[in-house]
Amino acid sequence: MSDVKCSLVRIPKTEETKTLIPPAMSLETQEIPMNNLEVYRHRLDCELQRAKARLAELPVGEAIEDFDIRGELYGLACEIAPRARQGDLLAMREWMNIRGNERIVDLAAGTGFFTKDFLSQTAGEVIAVDPSQMQLGVLDKVCAGRARLLLGSPDSQQDMSVISDTSVDVVSSFGGLHHVADQRTMLEEVARILKPGGQFTAADVCANTALARHFDEFVAAKCLTGHTAQWLDEAKLRELASGLPLQLERVATVPLTWKFASPTEIALFFKGLHAYDLSEQEIIEDLKAALGFTTENGLICLNWPMVFFRFVRI
């Protein structure tokens, strides 16, 4: 590996800095101090160099799970703006309506943002499935080792073959299904493992929307590892589920927003989330033009609408 001469700057683990956001502050006013954003700016720049070095070392034509290249960057994004996506959690809770003892499978679980929330809602087993070993390593730490980890397969990317038939109450996923190469096989597996009456509740970017165009035109061109996607909508969901014992019970677009304290926080969050080797101004200008910002209680809100759906096993 090439010698990347860059060291991480770590925030001192004193009582005052144990968390980036003081617990006394309300959700509306939570903000990472600028000096800590400077630390994260440095960490992002270092990790971008490492990711580029890893890409440069790959033999020509060799495929690799892209989050094994940029998973650390994604994890940093979640640290930079840990409260930005609270609306996502609340929306999934409303759609899933967990009662407390369900066995849950989290598909395309990533670094565990939703997995951790599921663990707080059920006493049952929570299984996290993802094709990135790096992401699952981060998830294991985030969830304190309480989730069962399954590394996805190269083809369907969400390998559930070791899970017994009709043994799961809930399958869920947020924002990751468009990465799945073989969505039909994935749905067949969901139908196999769900108990009768069990639910598959998920959310993703909807086809033919401004958000899908943003990914196809900007993220695909600027992300270090590129971006390919198979977007979903109601027609596609019905096509994929044709002939399977799954009934599409509900589909709706939910006008989510991601909330940030400052433009700097937004730019650094997306630099990590999408592995952008871009200036902060370029990132902000693209998001403003493609998706638009509003303000609420002193926070900057980025429009991030998602299509939510729920299948029930029949």
C-alpha positions in Angstrom: 0.0 0.0 0.0 1.2 3.5 -0.7 2.3 5.5 2.3 -0.5 8.0 3.1 1.2 10.5 5.4 -1.8 11.6 7.4 -2.7 10.9 11.0 -6.0 11.0 12.7 -6.7 13.7 15.2 -8.8 12.3 18.0 -11.1 14.2 20.3 -9.9 13.9 23.9 -12.2 11.6 25.9 -12.7 13.9 28.8 -16.0 14.2 30.7 -16.7 17.4 28.8 -16.1 16.0 25.4 -17.4 12.4 25.8 -20.2 13.4 23.4 -20.1 15.9 20.6 -23.5 17.3 21.6 -24.1 18.5 25.2 -27.0 16.5 26.6 -28.7 19.7 28.0 -29.2 21.0 24.5 -32.5 20.4 22.7 -32.8 18.7 19.4 -33.5 22.0 17.7 -30.3 23.6 18.9 -27.9 20.8 18.9 -24.7 21.8 17.0 -21.2 20.5 16.8 -18.7 23.2 17.8 -16.7 24.6 14.9 -13.4 23.3 16.4 -14.8 19.8 16.3 -15.9 20.2 12.7 -12.3 21.2 11.9 -11.2 17.9 13.4 -13.7 16.0 11.2 -12.6 18.0 8.1 -9.1 16.7 8.7 -10.3 13.1 9.4 -12.4 13.2 6.2 -9.5 14.4 4.1 -7.2 11.7 5.5 -9.7 9.0 4.9 -10.4 10.2 1.3 -6.6 9.8 0.6 -6.7 6.3 2.0 -9.8 5.4 0.0 -8.1 6.7 -3.2 -5.0 4.6 -2.3 -7.1 1.5 -1.9 -8.8 2.0 -5.2 -5.4 2.6 -7.0 -4.1 -0.7 -5.7 -7.0 -2.8 -7.1 -6.0 -5.0 -10.1 -7.6 -3.9 -13.3 -11.0 -5.4 -13.7 -11.3 -6.6 -10.1 -14.6 -5.9 -8.5 -14.9 -5.0 -4.8 -17.9 -4.0 -2.6 -17.7 -0.2 -2.8 -18.5 0.2 0.9 -15.4 -1.8 1.7 -13.5 1.1 0.1 -15.6 4.0 1.5 -17.2 2.5 4.6 -15.0 4.6 7.0 -16.1 7.8 5.3 -19.8 6.8 5.7 -19.2 6.1 9.3 -17.7 9.6 9.8 -20.7 11.2 8.2 -22.9 9.6 10.8 -20.6 11.0 13.6 -20.6 14.5 12.1 -24.4 14.9 12.0 -25.8 12.2 14.4 -29.2 14.0 14.8 -29.7 14.9 11.1 -31.8 11.9 10.3 -34.0 11.6 13.3 -37.0 12.0 11.1 -36.0 8.8 9.2 -36.1 6.8 12.5 -39.5 8.2 13.5 -41.0 7.5 10.1 -39.8 3.9 10.2 -41.1 3.4 13.7 -44.5 4.6 12.6 -44.6 2.3 9.5 -43.2 -0.8 11.3 -45.2 -0.5 14.6 -42.9 -2.8 16.6 -44.7 -4.3 19.6 -41.6 -5.5 21.6 -40.8 -9.2 20.9 -40.3 -9.4 17.2 -37.4 -11.1 15.5 -36.2 -8.5 12.9 -33.9 -8.7 9.9 -32.3 -5.4 8.8 -31.3 -5.7 5.1 -28.5 -3.5 3.7 -27.9 -2.5 7.3 -24.8 -0.5 6.7 -23.2 1.0 9.8 -26.2 0.2 12.0 -28.1 3.5 12.2 -31.5 1.6 12.1 -30.2 -1.7 13.6 -29.4 0.1 16.8 -32.9 1.6 16.9 -34.5 -1.8 16.3 -32.5 -3.2 19.3 -34.1 -0.6 21.5 -37.6 -1.6 20.3 -37.6 -5.4 20.6 -36.5 -8.1 23.0 -36.3 -10.5 20.0 -33.2 -11.2 17.9 -32.0 -8.5 15.5 -30.1 -9.8 12.4 -28.1 -7.3 10.3 -27.3 -8.2 6.7 -24.9 -6.3 4.5 -22.4 -7.1 1.7 -19.6 -4.9 3.3 -17.4 -6.5 5.9 -16.1 -3.0 6.8 -19.7 -1.7 7.4 -20.6 -4.7 9.5 -17.5 -4.1 11.6 -18.6 -0.6 12.3 -22.2 -1.8 13.0 -20.9 -4.3 15.5 -19.3 -1.5 17.5 -22.3 0.8 17.2 -24.6 -2.0 18.4 -22.2 -3.1 21.2 -22.2 -6.7 19.7 -25.9 -7.2 20.3 -26.9 -7.8 16.7 -26.3 -11.0 14.8 -24.2 -10.2 11.6 -24.6 -11.8 8.2 -22.2 -10.9 5.3 -24.2 -10.6 2.1 -23.4 -12.7 -1.0 -21.8 -11.1 -4.2 -24.9 -11.8 -6.3 -28.1 -10.9 -4.3 -26.0 -8.9 -1.8 -28.4 -9.7 1.0 -27.8 -13.4 1.7 -30.3 -14.8 4.1 -29.8 -18.5 3.3 -28.8 -19.4 6.9 -32.1 -18.0 8.3 -34.8 -20.7 8.7 -38.1 -20.7 6.8 -41.0 -18.7 8.4 -38.9 -17.7 11.4 -38.9 -13.9 11.1 -41.5 -11.4 12.1 -40.2 -8.3 10.4 -37.8 -7.6 7.6 -36.8 -4.0 7.1 -34.5 -1.8 5.0 -33.8 1.9 4.6 -32.1 3.4 1.6 -30.1 0.3 0.5 -32.4 -1.8 -1.7 -31.4 0.1 -4.8 -27.9 -1.3 -4.4 -29.2 -4.9 -4.6 -28.2 -6.5 -7.9 -30.9 -9.2 -7.9 -33.9 -7.7 -6.3 -36.2 -10.6 -7.3 -34.0 -13.2 -5.5 -33.9 -10.9 -2.5 -37.7 -10.7 -2.4 -38.0 -14.4 -2.7 -35.8 -14.8 0.3 -37.9 -12.3 2.2 -41.0 -14.3 1.5 -39.3 -17.5 2.5 -38.1 -16.3 6.0 -41.2 -14.3 7.0 -43.8 -15.9 9.1 -47.4 -15.7 7.8 -48.6 -12.3 8.7 -45.1 -11.0 9.0 -44.1 -7.7 7.3 -41.4 -6.4 5.0 -41.3 -2.7 5.5 -38.7 -0.6 3.7 -38.0 2.8 2.2 -35.8 3.9 -0.7 -35.4 6.6 -3.3 -38.3 6.5 -5.7 -37.7 6.1 -9.4 -38.2 9.2 -11.7 -37.8 11.8 -8.9 -35.5 14.7 -8.3 -33.6 12.6 -5.7 -33.1 9.7 -8.1 -31.8 12.2 -10.8 -29.4 13.7 -8.2 -27.9 10.2 -7.6 -27.8 9.3 -11.3 -26.3 12.6 -12.5 -24.2 13.9 -9.7 -23.5 11.2 -7.1 -22.6 8.6 -9.8 -20.1 11.1 -11.4 -18.6 12.4 -8.2 -18.5 9.6 -5.7 -15.1 7.9 -5.5 -16.5 4.5 -6.2 -19.3 5.7 -8.5 -22.9 4.8 -8.0 -25.3 2.4 -9.7 -28.9 1.9 -8.8 -32.1 0.1 -9.5 -34.8 2.5 -8.3 -38.1 1.3 -7.1 -41.7 2.6 -7.4 -45.1 1.0 -6.9 -45.2 -0.6 -10.4 -41.7 -2.1 -10.0 -42.6 -3.5 -6.5 -45.7 -5.2 -7.8 -43.7 -6.6 -10.7 -40.9 -8.0 -8.4 -43.5 -9.6 -6.1 -45.5 -11.2 -8.8 -46.3 -14.8 -7.9 -44.8 -14.5 -4.4 -46.9 -14.9 -1.2 -46.5 -11.2 -0.5 -49.3 -8.6 -0.5 -48.4 -5.0 -1.1 -50.4 -3.4 1.7 -49.2 0.2 1.6 -47.1 2.5 -0.5 -46.6 6.2 0.0 -44.0 9.0 -0.5 -42.9 10.5 2.8 -41.5 14.1 2.5 -38.6 13.6 4.9 -36.0 16.3 5.6 -32.5 16.0 7.0 -31.7 18.7 9.5 -28.4 20.4 10.0 -27.0 23.2 12.2 -24.8 24.9 9.5 -23.8 24.7 5.8 -20.4 23.4 7.0 -22.0 20.5 8.8 -24.0 19.7 5.6 -21.0 19.8 3.4 -18.8 17.6 5.6 -21.7 15.1 6.2 -22.1 14.6 2.4 -18.4 14.5 1.8 -18.3 11.4 4.0 -21.7 10.0 3.0 -21.0 10.0 -0.7 -17.2 9.9 -0.7 -16.9 13.3 -2.4 -13.4 14.6 -3.2 -15.0 18.1 -3.8 -15.0 21.5 -2.2 -17.6 22.2 0.4 -19.0 25.0 -1.8 -19.5 22.5 -4.7 -21.4 20.1 -2.5 -23.7 22.8 -1.1 -24.4 24.3 -4.5 -25.4 20.9 -6.0 -27.7 20.0 -3.1 -29.4 23.5 -3.2 -30.0 23.2 -7.0 -31.0 19.5 -7.0 -33.1 19.2 -3.8 -33.5 22.5 -2.1 -33.2 23.8 1.4 -35.8 25.2 3.9 -35.3 26.4 7.5 -37.0 25.4 10.7 -36.3 26.5 14.2 -32.9 27.7 13.2 -31.9 24.5 11.4 -31.2 24.0 7.7 -33.5 21.3 6.3 -32.6 19.4 3.2 -35.5 17.8 1.3 -35.0 14.0 1.1 -38.3 12.4 0.1 -38.5 8.6 0.1 -41.0 6.0 -1.0 -42.1 3.8 1.9 -43.8 0.4 1.3 -45.0 -2.5 3.3 -45.5 -6.1 2.2 -47.4 -8.6 4.3 -46.7 -12.3 4.1 -49.8 -14.3 3.1 
